[in-house]
């Protein structure tokens, strides 16, 4: 009939990753703006980072699901292992670079760079596979 089933609408795909990454990118940008204009900076930093943590957890679980769903049937362990290796390397590089950026440019710069990289991830997510309409 050309209509989607209710269960198909609930299965995450590339569109889900794009949407959640876009939402996540707004949080560090908003915190950076508040810090830059000294608008209740301490409160917004604390509450903003808690919101970021919650949204990041959603993004992380979504990515874990997607890597398994996109993995080749015969090489799931290899694909998942590569994903987690790349994830760990990204965290290491991000930790080192964010420490340097913080020391040289401050907290607001760290948050702007975070927002930019999350937005870049959202743009890359545009190319992720989507479910086909029935």
Secondary structure, 3 states (H helix, E strand, C coil): CCCCCCCHHHCCCHHHHHHHHHHHHHHHHHHHHHHHCCCCHHHHHHHHHHHHHHHHHHHHHHHHHHHHHHCCCCCHHHHHHHHHHHHHHHHHHHHHHHHHHHHHHCHHHHHHHHHHHHHHHHHHHCCCCCCCCC
